[in-house]
Amino acid sequence: MVSLKKNQTISLKKESSALNQLHFGLGWDPVKRQSSTKKGFFSSLFSSQDDSIDLDASCIMLDVNGKKIDEVWFSHLKSKCHSVIHSGDNLTGEGDGDDEVIYVHLPKLPFDVEYLVFTVNSFRGQTFNEVDNAFCRVLDQNNKELAHYKLSEQGSHTGIIIATLKRNSGSWDFTAQGFPCTGRTIREMYPQIVNKVIGR
């Protein structure tokens, strides 16, 4: 397993032979807040008791020019070609391990898909100042972890381009991006995705 840094790229072919399926896992925790017993009376009275964080993992499929071919997110859990499938929406971020998973069956991908761009965003508008221990990881069809990327980007943004997969001579290159964006859905982030990934 390779632990990646921001903007680092690896060839997945070197990490797993006969690669045909990928699991893209995302996990996160809410930032631990100060206990209400340590707050003042009025602060604890009016503060929210809901410390859950609802982040959404998404994937957009682009051609070589950045044109959208398909997208997978919580309201569209399966691509038209059935090559990319979402595990379903996690509303809290509670528990250990992956909170949401996107499965990719590489041989089923349409030939014109050049990029798979993986993002995470906050549909409720919660910012990444409220997120802790966020990570993404890539596993092959044998559940071997090929790459792991810990996101350290906190701030007032509501979305992040986490990583990309790009075709490379019959294989796939995985790049850790960690690029902050505005937008509460992958559709709202699309112009920023094209600008970052395609450079236009």
Secondary structure by P-SEA (a helix, b strand, c coil): ccccccccccccccccccccbbbbbbbbbcccccccccccaaaaaccccccbbbbbbbbbbbcccccccccccccccccccccbbbcccccccccccccbbbbbbcccccccccbbbbbcccccccccccccccccccccccccccbbbbbcccccccccccbbbbbcccbbbbbbccccccccccccaaaaaaaaaccc
